[in-house]
Amino acid sequence: MLKLEVTAETAARREPDMDPETRRQRIEAARRLTFPGVRIVRVDAERPLEEVIRSVKREIWSLL
């Protein structure tokens, strides 16, 4: 599982119309998500989009 992680500030910039409390709840829920027995790869989505895409592709290709 790939987990894209961002700060509340970045999420607010990317989705300015979202209710701040909803945004906070989503971020917290995503951080708490676990799936026993499943490898979770955390991706720092604060980085530039090209880097995030490259990281995600690298993880996917490593599994193929």
PDB file of N, CA, C and O in Angstrom:
ATOM      1  N   MET A   1       0.843  -1.160   0.000  1.00  0.00           N
ATOM      2  CA  MET A   1       0.000   0.000   0.000  1.00  0.00           C
ATOM      3  C   MET A   1       0.893   1.229   0.000  1.00  0.00           C
ATOM      4  O   MET A   1       1.880   1.298   0.732  1.00  0.00           O
ATOM      5  N   LEU A   2       0.539   2.180  -0.817  1.00  0.00           N
ATOM      6  CA  LEU A   2       1.251   3.455  -0.847  1.00  0.00           C
ATOM      7  C   LEU A   2       0.426   4.473  -0.084  1.00  0.00           C
ATOM      8  O   LEU A   2      -0.770   4.632  -0.328  1.00  0.00           O
ATOM      9  N   LYS A   3       1.067   5.150   0.829  1.00  0.00           N
ATOM     10  CA  LYS A   3       0.391   6.150   1.636  1.00  0.00           C
ATOM     11  C   LYS A   3       1.047   7.499   1.352  1.00  0.00           C
ATOM     12  O   LYS A   3       2.190   7.730   1.744  1.00  0.00           O
ATOM     13  N   LEU A   4       0.322   8.389   0.669  1.00  0.00           N
ATOM     14  CA  LEU A   4       0.836   9.716   0.368  1.00  0.00           C
ATOM     15  C   LEU A   4       0.570  10.612   1.568  1.00  0.00           C
ATOM     16  O   LEU A   4      -0.575  10.772   1.990  1.00  0.00           O
ATOM     17  N   GLU A   5       1.625  11.193   2.113  1.00  0.00           N
ATOM     18  CA  GLU A   5       1.483  11.998   3.317  1.00  0.00           C
ATOM     19  C   GLU A   5       1.810  13.461   3.053  1.00  0.00           C
ATOM     20  O   GLU A   5       2.831  13.785   2.447  1.00  0.00           O
ATOM     21  N   VAL A   6       0.920  14.342   3.520  1.00  0.00           N
ATOM     22  CA  VAL A   6       1.122  15.784   3.402  1.00  0.00           C
ATOM     23  C   VAL A   6       0.756  16.458   4.721  1.00  0.00           C
ATOM     24  O   VAL A   6       0.067  15.878   5.561  1.00  0.00           O
ATOM     25  N   THR A   7       1.220  17.671   4.884  1.00  0.00           N
ATOM     26  CA  THR A   7       0.844  18.457   6.060  1.00  0.00           C
ATOM     27  C   THR A   7      -0.528  19.078   5.823  1.00  0.00           C
ATOM     28  O   THR A   7      -1.020  19.117   4.695  1.00  0.00           O
ATOM     29  N   ALA A   8      -1.130  19.558   6.892  1.00  0.00           N
ATOM     30  CA  ALA A   8      -2.428  20.223   6.781  1.00  0.00           C
ATOM     31  C   ALA A   8      -2.318  21.475   5.907  1.00  0.00           C
ATOM     32  O   ALA A   8      -3.245  21.806   5.168  1.00  0.00           O
ATOM     33  N   GLU A   9      -1.191  22.160   5.997  1.00  0.00           N
ATOM     34  CA  GLU A   9      -1.001  23.374   5.210  1.00  0.00           C
ATOM     35  C   GLU A   9      -0.988  23.058   3.714  1.00  0.00           C
ATOM     36  O   GLU A   9      -1.599  23.774   2.920  1.00  0.00           O
ATOM     37  N   THR A  10      -0.302  22.003   3.337  1.00  0.00           N
ATOM     38  CA  THR A  10      -0.251  21.609   1.926  1.00  0.00           C
ATOM     39  C   THR A  10      -1.621  21.160   1.457  1.00  0.00           C
ATOM     40  O   THR A  10      -2.054  21.517   0.361  1.00  0.00           O
ATOM     41  N   ALA A  11      -2.298  20.386   2.273  1.00  0.00           N
ATOM     42  CA  ALA A  11      -3.644  19.926   1.911  1.00  0.00           C
ATOM     43  C   ALA A  11      -4.578  21.124   1.725  1.00  0.00           C
ATOM     44  O   ALA A  11      -5.421  21.117   0.827  1.00  0.00           O
ATOM     45  N   ALA A  12      -4.436  22.146   2.562  1.00  0.00           N
ATOM     46  CA  ALA A  12      -5.274  23.346   2.444  1.00  0.00           C
ATOM     47  C   ALA A  12      -4.996  24.079   1.133  1.00  0.00           C
ATOM     48  O   ALA A  12      -5.918  24.589   0.496  1.00  0.00           O
ATOM     49  N   ARG A  13      -3.741  24.131   0.736  1.00  0.00           N
ATOM     50  CA  ARG A  13      -3.405  24.786  -0.542  1.00  0.00           C
ATOM     51  C   ARG A  13      -3.960  23.994  -1.724  1.00  0.00           C
ATOM     52  O   ARG A  13      -4.412  24.575  -2.712  1.00  0.00           O
ATOM     53  N   ARG A  14      -3.924  22.688  -1.619  1.00  0.00           N
ATOM     54  CA  ARG A  14      -4.372  21.847  -2.732  1.00  0.00           C
ATOM     55  C   ARG A  14      -5.882  21.731  -2.814  1.00  0.00           C
ATOM     56  O   ARG A  14      -6.435  21.556  -3.900  1.00  0.00           O
ATOM     57  N   GLU A  15      -6.556  21.828  -1.672  1.00  0.00           N
ATOM     58  CA  GLU A  15      -8.018  21.735  -1.633  1.00  0.00           C
ATOM     59  C   GLU A  15      -8.565  22.861  -0.765  1.00  0.00           C
ATOM     60  O   GLU A  15      -9.053  22.611   0.338  1.00  0.00           O
ATOM     61  N   PRO A  16      -8.490  24.091  -1.249  1.00  0.00           N
ATOM     62  CA  PRO A  16      -8.875  25.236  -0.420  1.00  0.00           C
ATOM     63  C   PRO A  16     -10.347  25.282  -0.030  1.00  0.00           C
ATOM     64  O   PRO A  16     -10.697  25.930   0.956  1.00  0.00           O
ATOM     65  N   ASP A  17     -11.213  24.614  -0.779  1.00  0.00           N
ATOM     66  CA  ASP A  17     -12.643  24.647  -0.472  1.00  0.00           C
ATOM     67  C   ASP A  17     -13.069  23.632   0.575  1.00  0.00           C
ATOM     68  O   ASP A  17     -14.210  23.659   1.037  1.00  0.00           O
ATOM     69  N   MET A  18     -12.159  22.731   0.956  1.00  0.00           N
ATOM     70  CA  MET A  18     -12.512  21.707   1.934  1.00  0.00           C
ATOM     71  C   MET A  18     -12.579  22.311   3.342  1.00  0.00           C
ATOM     72  O   MET A  18     -11.759  23.147   3.722  1.00  0.00           O
ATOM     73  N   ASP A  19     -13.559  21.872   4.081  1.00  0.00           N
ATOM     74  CA  ASP A  19     -13.702  22.307   5.467  1.00  0.00           C
ATOM     75  C   ASP A  19     -12.436  21.933   6.248  1.00  0.00           C
ATOM     76  O   ASP A  19     -11.991  20.788   6.173  1.00  0.00           O
ATOM     77  N   PRO A  20     -11.847  22.879   6.996  1.00  0.00           N
ATOM     78  CA  PRO A  20     -10.603  22.593   7.727  1.00  0.00           C
ATOM     79  C   PRO A  20     -10.705  21.407   8.693  1.00  0.00           C
ATOM     80  O   PRO A  20      -9.752  20.641   8.834  1.00  0.00           O
ATOM     81  N   GLU A  21     -11.836  21.258   9.345  1.00  0.00           N
ATOM     82  CA  GLU A  21     -11.997  20.145  10.278  1.00  0.00           C
ATOM     83  C   GLU A  21     -12.047  18.817   9.530  1.00  0.00           C
ATOM     84  O   GLU A  21     -11.468  17.829   9.982  1.00  0.00           O
ATOM     85  N   THR A  22     -12.724  18.786   8.408  1.00  0.00           N
ATOM     86  CA  THR A  22     -12.764  17.578   7.570  1.00  0.00           C
ATOM     87  C   THR A  22     -11.367  17.229   7.100  1.00  0.00           C
ATOM     88  O   THR A  22     -10.971  16.064   7.123  1.00  0.00           O
ATOM     89  N   ARG A  23     -10.622  18.232   6.674  1.00  0.00           N
ATOM     90  CA  ARG A  23      -9.248  18.021   6.204  1.00  0.00           C
ATOM     91  C   ARG A  23      -8.394  17.433   7.321  1.00  0.00           C
ATOM     92  O   ARG A  23      -7.651  16.476   7.099  1.00  0.00           O
ATOM     93  N   ARG A  24      -8.497  18.000   8.514  1.00  0.00           N
ATOM     94  CA  ARG A  24      -7.728  17.512   9.664  1.00  0.00           C
ATOM     95  C   ARG A  24      -8.087  16.058   9.972  1.00  0.00           C
ATOM     96  O   ARG A  24      -7.207  15.235  10.224  1.00  0.00           O
ATOM     97  N   GLN A  25      -9.369  15.753   9.950  1.00  0.00           N
ATOM     98  CA  GLN A  25      -9.820  14.393  10.240  1.00  0.00           C
ATOM     99  C   GLN A  25      -9.303  13.402   9.199  1.00  0.00           C
ATOM    100  O   GLN A  25      -8.898  12.292   9.545  1.00  0.00           O
ATOM    101  N   ARG A  26      -9.316  13.791   7.951  1.00  0.00           N
ATOM    102  CA  ARG A  26      -8.817  12.902   6.887  1.00  0.00           C
ATOM    103  C   ARG A  26      -7.329  12.619   7.053  1.00  0.00           C
ATOM    104  O   ARG A  26      -6.884  11.479   6.916  1.00  0.00           O
ATOM    105  N   ILE A  27      -6.570  13.661   7.349  1.00  0.00           N
ATOM    106  CA  ILE A  27      -5.131  13.485   7.517  1.00  0.00           C
ATOM    107  C   ILE A  27      -4.849  12.557   8.695  1.00  0.00           C
ATOM    108  O   ILE A  27      -4.020  11.654   8.589  1.00  0.00           O
ATOM    109  N   GLU A  28      -5.524  12.773   9.800  1.00  0.00           N
ATOM    110  CA  GLU A  28      -5.333  11.923  10.980  1.00  0.00           C
ATOM    111  C   GLU A  28      -5.755  10.490  10.702  1.00  0.00           C
ATOM    112  O   GLU A  28      -5.068   9.551  11.106  1.00  0.00           O
ATOM    113  N   ALA A  29      -6.877  10.313  10.017  1.00  0.00           N
ATOM    114  CA  ALA A  29      -7.360   8.958   9.701  1.00  0.00           C
ATOM    115  C   ALA A  29      -6.361   8.234   8.806  1.00  0.00           C
ATOM    116  O   ALA A  29      -6.090   7.051   9.008  1.00  0.00           O
ATOM    117  N   ALA A  30      -5.819   8.931   7.827  1.00  0.00           N
ATOM    118  CA  ALA A  30      -4.845   8.307   6.922  1.00  0.00           C
ATOM    119  C   ALA A  30      -3.595   7.892   7.687  1.00  0.00           C
ATOM    120  O   ALA A  30      -3.030   6.831   7.419  1.00  0.00           O
ATOM    121  N   ARG A  31      -3.163   8.705   8.623  1.00  0.00           N
ATOM    122  CA  ARG A  31      -1.960   8.370   9.402  1.00  0.00           C
ATOM    123  C   ARG A  31      -2.180   7.142  10.276  1.00  0.00           C
ATOM    124  O   ARG A  31      -1.247   6.380  10.526  1.00  0.00           O
ATOM    125  N   ARG A  32      -3.412   6.950  10.740  1.00  0.00           N
ATOM    126  CA  ARG A  32      -3.699   5.820  11.630  1.00  0.00           C
ATOM    127  C   ARG A  32      -4.000   4.523  10.876  1.00  0.00           C
ATOM    128  O   ARG A  32      -3.977   3.445  11.470  1.00  0.00           O
ATOM    129  N   LEU A  33      -4.277   4.617   9.593  1.00  0.00           N
ATOM    130  CA  LEU A  33      -4.638   3.424   8.820  1.00  0.00           C
ATOM    131  C   LEU A  33      -3.546   2.363   8.884  1.00  0.00           C
ATOM    132  O   LEU A  33      -2.371   2.641   8.643  1.00  0.00           O
ATOM    133  N   THR A  34      -3.949   1.172   9.204  1.00  0.00           N
ATOM    134  CA  THR A  34      -3.028   0.039   9.180  1.00  0.00           C
ATOM    135  C   THR A  34      -3.751  -1.152   8.564  1.00  0.00           C
ATOM    136  O   THR A  34      -4.973  -1.275   8.642  1.00  0.00           O
ATOM    137  N   PHE A  35      -2.977  -2.001   7.966  1.00  0.00           N
ATOM    138  CA  PHE A  35      -3.505  -3.225   7.385  1.00  0.00           C
ATOM    139  C   PHE A  35      -2.530  -4.325   7.764  1.00  0.00           C
ATOM    140  O   PHE A  35      -1.490  -4.477   7.123  1.00  0.00           O
ATOM    141  N   PRO A  36      -2.850  -5.099   8.802  1.00  0.00           N
ATOM    142  CA  PRO A  36      -1.936  -6.145   9.254  1.00  0.00           C
ATOM    143  C   PRO A  36      -1.501  -7.052   8.106  1.00  0.00           C
ATOM    144  O   PRO A  36      -2.316  -7.535   7.320  1.00  0.00           O
ATOM    145  N   GLY A  37      -0.211  -7.262   8.041  1.00  0.00           N
ATOM    146  CA  GLY A  37       0.350  -8.129   7.027  1.00  0.00           C
ATOM    147  C   GLY A  37       0.595  -7.455   5.687  1.00  0.00           C
ATOM    148  O   GLY A  37       1.099  -8.085   4.758  1.00  0.00           O
ATOM    149  N   VAL A  38       0.248  -6.192   5.581  1.00  0.00           N
ATOM    150  CA  VAL A  38       0.428  -5.462   4.329  1.00  0.00           C
ATOM    151  C   VAL A  38       1.586  -4.485   4.487  1.00  0.00           C
ATOM    152  O   VAL A  38       1.671  -3.752   5.472  1.00  0.00           O
ATOM    153  N   ARG A  39       2.468  -4.490   3.507  1.00  0.00           N
ATOM    154  CA  ARG A  39       3.591  -3.553   3.527  1.00  0.00           C
ATOM    155  C   ARG A  39       3.071  -2.172   3.154  1.00  0.00           C
ATOM    156  O   ARG A  39       2.436  -1.998   2.114  1.00  0.00           O
ATOM    157  N   ILE A  40       3.339  -1.208   3.996  1.00  0.00           N
ATOM    158  CA  ILE A  40       2.914   0.166   3.745  1.00  0.00           C
ATOM    159  C   ILE A  40       4.149   1.002   3.452  1.00  0.00           C
ATOM    160  O   ILE A  40       5.097   1.040   4.237  1.00  0.00           O
ATOM    161  N   VAL A  41       4.116   1.668   2.311  1.00  0.00           N
ATOM    162  CA  VAL A  41       5.208   2.549   1.918  1.00  0.00           C
ATOM    163  C   VAL A  41       4.698   3.976   2.058  1.00  0.00           C
ATOM    164  O   VAL A  41       3.736   4.371   1.399  1.00  0.00           O
ATOM    165  N   ARG A  42       5.341   4.734   2.911  1.00  0.00           N
ATOM    166  CA  ARG A  42       4.959   6.129   3.103  1.00  0.00           C
ATOM    167  C   ARG A  42       5.709   6.988   2.096  1.00  0.00           C
ATOM    168  O   ARG A  42       6.929   6.896   1.961  1.00  0.00           O
ATOM    169  N   VAL A  43       4.960   7.819   1.398  1.00  0.00           N
ATOM    170  CA  VAL A  43       5.547   8.690   0.389  1.00  0.00           C
ATOM    171  C   VAL A  43       5.347  10.132   0.838  1.00  0.00           C
ATOM    172  O   VAL A  43       4.225  10.560   1.111  1.00  0.00           O
ATOM    173  N   ASP A  44       6.438  10.866   0.911  1.00  0.00           N
ATOM    174  CA  ASP A  44       6.386  12.271   1.286  1.00  0.00           C
ATOM    175  C   ASP A  44       5.856  13.069   0.100  1.00  0.00           C
ATOM    176  O   ASP A  44       6.607  13.405  -0.815  1.00  0.00           O
ATOM    177  N   ALA A  45       4.570  13.368   0.121  1.00  0.00           N
ATOM    178  CA  ALA A  45       3.944  14.079  -0.981  1.00  0.00           C
ATOM    179  C   ALA A  45       4.120  15.591  -0.868  1.00  0.00           C
ATOM    180  O   ALA A  45       3.503  16.350  -1.614  1.00  0.00           O
ATOM    181  N   GLU A  46       4.955  16.019   0.058  1.00  0.00           N
ATOM    182  CA  GLU A  46       5.313  17.432   0.157  1.00  0.00           C
ATOM    183  C   GLU A  46       6.306  17.812  -0.940  1.00  0.00           C
ATOM    184  O   GLU A  46       6.427  18.981  -1.308  1.00  0.00           O
ATOM    185  N   ARG A  47       6.999  16.828  -1.443  1.00  0.00           N
ATOM    186  CA  ARG A  47       8.013  17.074  -2.466  1.00  0.00           C
ATOM    187  C   ARG A  47       7.352  17.464  -3.783  1.00  0.00           C
ATOM    188  O   ARG A  47       6.143  17.299  -3.940  1.00  0.00           O
ATOM    189  N   PRO A  48       8.125  17.972  -4.718  1.00  0.00           N
ATOM    190  CA  PRO A  48       7.558  18.314  -6.032  1.00  0.00           C
ATOM    191  C   PRO A  48       6.888  17.095  -6.679  1.00  0.00           C
ATOM    192  O   PRO A  48       7.315  15.957  -6.483  1.00  0.00           O
ATOM    193  N   LEU A  49       5.841  17.358  -7.444  1.00  0.00           N
ATOM    194  CA  LEU A  49       5.046  16.303  -8.043  1.00  0.00           C
ATOM    195  C   LEU A  49       5.890  15.291  -8.810  1.00  0.00           C
ATOM    196  O   LEU A  49       5.654  14.088  -8.704  1.00  0.00           O
ATOM    197  N   GLU A  50       6.863  15.757  -9.574  1.00  0.00           N
ATOM    198  CA  GLU A  50       7.691  14.849 -10.367  1.00  0.00           C
ATOM    199  C   GLU A  50       8.428  13.850  -9.467  1.00  0.00           C
ATOM    200  O   GLU A  50       8.548  12.673  -9.808  1.00  0.00           O
ATOM    201  N   GLU A  51       8.912  14.319  -8.334  1.00  0.00           N
ATOM    202  CA  GLU A  51       9.616  13.435  -7.393  1.00  0.00           C
ATOM    203  C   GLU A  51       8.666  12.426  -6.774  1.00  0.00           C
ATOM    204  O   GLU A  51       9.015  11.258  -6.601  1.00  0.00           O
ATOM    205  N   VAL A  52       7.474  12.874  -6.443  1.00  0.00           N
ATOM    206  CA  VAL A  52       6.482  11.970  -5.840  1.00  0.00           C
ATOM    207  C   VAL A  52       6.121  10.873  -6.840  1.00  0.00           C
ATOM    208  O   VAL A  52       6.073   9.694  -6.491  1.00  0.00           O
ATOM    209  N   ILE A  53       5.871  11.268  -8.071  1.00  0.00           N
ATOM    210  CA  ILE A  53       5.532  10.280  -9.104  1.00  0.00           C
ATOM    211  C   ILE A  53       6.677   9.295  -9.296  1.00  0.00           C
ATOM    212  O   ILE A  53       6.448   8.092  -9.417  1.00  0.00           O
ATOM    213  N   ARG A  54       7.900   9.794  -9.324  1.00  0.00           N
ATOM    214  CA  ARG A  54       9.070   8.923  -9.494  1.00  0.00           C
ATOM    215  C   ARG A  54       9.168   7.927  -8.336  1.00  0.00           C
ATOM    216  O   ARG A  54       9.454   6.749  -8.553  1.00  0.00           O
ATOM    217  N   SER A  55       8.936   8.390  -7.125  1.00  0.00           N
ATOM    218  CA  SER A  55       8.992   7.504  -5.951  1.00  0.00           C
ATOM    219  C   SER A  55       7.919   6.424  -6.021  1.00  0.00           C
ATOM    220  O   SER A  55       8.179   5.254  -5.742  1.00  0.00           O
ATOM    221  N   VAL A  56       6.725   6.829  -6.392  1.00  0.00           N
ATOM    222  CA  VAL A  56       5.616   5.873  -6.483  1.00  0.00           C
ATOM    223  C   VAL A  56       5.907   4.832  -7.564  1.00  0.00           C
ATOM    224  O   VAL A  56       5.711   3.636  -7.348  1.00  0.00           O
ATOM    225  N   LYS A  57       6.369   5.284  -8.713  1.00  0.00           N
ATOM    226  CA  LYS A  57       6.695   4.344  -9.795  1.00  0.00           C
ATOM    227  C   LYS A  57       7.801   3.382  -9.381  1.00  0.00           C
ATOM    228  O   LYS A  57       7.737   2.190  -9.681  1.00  0.00           O
ATOM    229  N   ARG A  58       8.803   3.893  -8.699  1.00  0.00           N
ATOM    230  CA  ARG A  58       9.913   3.040  -8.249  1.00  0.00           C
ATOM    231  C   ARG A  58       9.391   1.941  -7.328  1.00  0.00           C
ATOM    232  O   ARG A  58       9.794   0.784  -7.453  1.00  0.00           O
ATOM    233  N   GLU A  59       8.506   2.291  -6.416  1.00  0.00           N
ATOM    234  CA  GLU A  59       7.937   1.288  -5.496  1.00  0.00           C
ATOM    235  C   GLU A  59       7.118   0.256  -6.250  1.00  0.00           C
ATOM    236  O   GLU A  59       7.219  -0.940  -5.978  1.00  0.00           O
ATOM    237  N   ILE A  60       6.312   0.709  -7.192  1.00  0.00           N
ATOM    238  CA  ILE A  60       5.489  -0.217  -7.962  1.00  0.00           C
ATOM    239  C   ILE A  60       6.367  -1.167  -8.774  1.00  0.00           C
ATOM    240  O   ILE A  60       6.146  -2.378  -8.760  1.00  0.00           O
ATOM    241  N   TRP A  61       7.354  -0.631  -9.477  1.00  0.00           N
ATOM    242  CA  TRP A  61       8.233  -1.466 -10.304  1.00  0.00           C
ATOM    243  C   TRP A  61       9.016  -2.458  -9.464  1.00  0.00           C
ATOM    244  O   TRP A  61       9.329  -3.552  -9.933  1.00  0.00           O
ATOM    245  N   SER A  62       9.338  -2.090  -8.225  1.00  0.00           N
ATOM    246  CA  SER A  62      10.098  -3.026  -7.384  1.00  0.00           C
ATOM    247  C   SER A  62       9.287  -4.257  -7.021  1.00  0.00           C
ATOM    248  O   SER A  62       9.846  -5.276  -6.617  1.00  0.00           O
ATOM    249  N   LEU A  63       7.979  -4.169  -7.163  1.00  0.00           N
ATOM    250  CA  LEU A  63       7.111  -5.295  -6.833  1.00  0.00           C
ATOM    251  C   LEU A  63       6.768  -6.160  -8.035  1.00  0.00           C
ATOM    252  O   LEU A  63       6.255  -7.268  -7.880  1.00  0.00           O
ATOM    253  N   LEU A  64       7.046  -5.665  -9.216  1.00  0.00           N
ATOM    254  CA  LEU A  64       6.673  -6.415 -10.434  1.00  0.00           C
ATOM    255  C   LEU A  64       7.755  -7.415 -10.815  1.00  0.00           C
ATOM    256  O   LEU A  64       7.613  -8.129 -11.808  1.00  0.00           O
TER     257      LEU A  64
END
